[in-house]
């Protein structure tokens, strides 16, 4: 009788472990709009001043996309006082932008080398 209860408990545990509610999910993506208050190319950070609330600091990675409209631009195209939309996720204590989209103005000249044109 005991072996049947043990195997039943093991089977129930495996069934619970396979349910989608217990699987790890990727971090949830958020969106914020605001004006660029500061850019540090060496530290790869953007400080954004949203319409309401305190300034927010984002740390971009190589996978972060910078765009204006449908075109891609390099990080050097961003300028102080420029309006942007930032789609980001919280990763290990940092806010990491997935995409930074310039809403207004024309891209400034890239200061990090390379061009601001579309990348392939």
N, C-alpha and C positions, 0 to 999 in steps of 0.2 A: 504493500500500500504506500509506503514512504517513497519508493522510487518514482511512482506515478505522480505524486504531489511535487516532487522536485523537478521532474521533467515538465510538468504543467507550469510551474513557476518560471522556469527558464524560458519556455515558449512564450509566456505572457510578457516577460521582460523584453524578449527580442521583438515582439510585436509592438510594444510601446516605443522601443528605440527606433523603429522604422517609420513612425508616424511623422508627417511633414511638420507638425507643430513643434517638434523638438529639434529639427534641423537648424543649423546655423544659417542666418540670413546675412547678406551684405549690409553694410551700414546704410541708413536711409539718407537720401539726397535732399538737400534743402536749397532754397533760392533766396538771395537777398539782392536788393538794388541799392545803389548809392553812388557817392562821388569819391574818386581816388584821393586820399589824403596824403599818402606816402608810398614810395616804391623803393625797395632796397634790392638791387640786382645781385649783389654778392650773397646776401642771405636768402634770396629768392622769396621775398615777402611783399605783400600788398596790404596796405592799411586802407580800409574802406570806412567812410562815414555815411551810415544809412540815414534816411530822413528822420527816424526816431531811434533813440537809444545811443549807446556808446559806440566808439570806433571798434572795428573788428579787424583782426590781423589774420591773413591767409598765407600759407606756405605752399608755393606751387612746386610741382614735380615735373619730370620730363613728359609725363602723360597728360598734363594740363593743356587744353586747347585754348588758344587766344584767337578771337574772331571779331569781325565787324560785318554784320549782315551775313551774307553767304560766304565771304572770303576769310581765309585764315591769315593772321598776322603774327609777328613775333612779339615777345614780351616788351621789347623796346618801343613798340608802337603805342604803349600806354603812356599817358601823361597825367600830371597832377591836375585835379579839377575836372577830370573826364568822368562822365556818367557811364556806369557799367552795370550789367547784371552778372552775378556770380552764382554758379551752381556748384555746391560743395558738399563734402561729406566730412564727418568727424572721424579722424583716424589717429589712434594712439595719442590722444591729448592735443592734437593739432587740427585746425580747419584746413582741409586740402581742397582747393578748387578743381573741379572736373572741367569746367569751361568758364572763361571770362569773356563776355560779349560786350563790346563797346556799343553804347546806344546812340551817342551823338558825336558830332565832330568828325574831322578827318584824322587818320592816324598820324602821329608825330613821327619824325625821323627816328629810325632805330638807333639806340645808343649802345646796343650790346653786340654790334657787328651783324653782318647778314642783312638781308633785305626784309621788308615788311610785306612783300608780295606773297601770293599763295605758295604753299609748300606742297610738294608732291608726296 
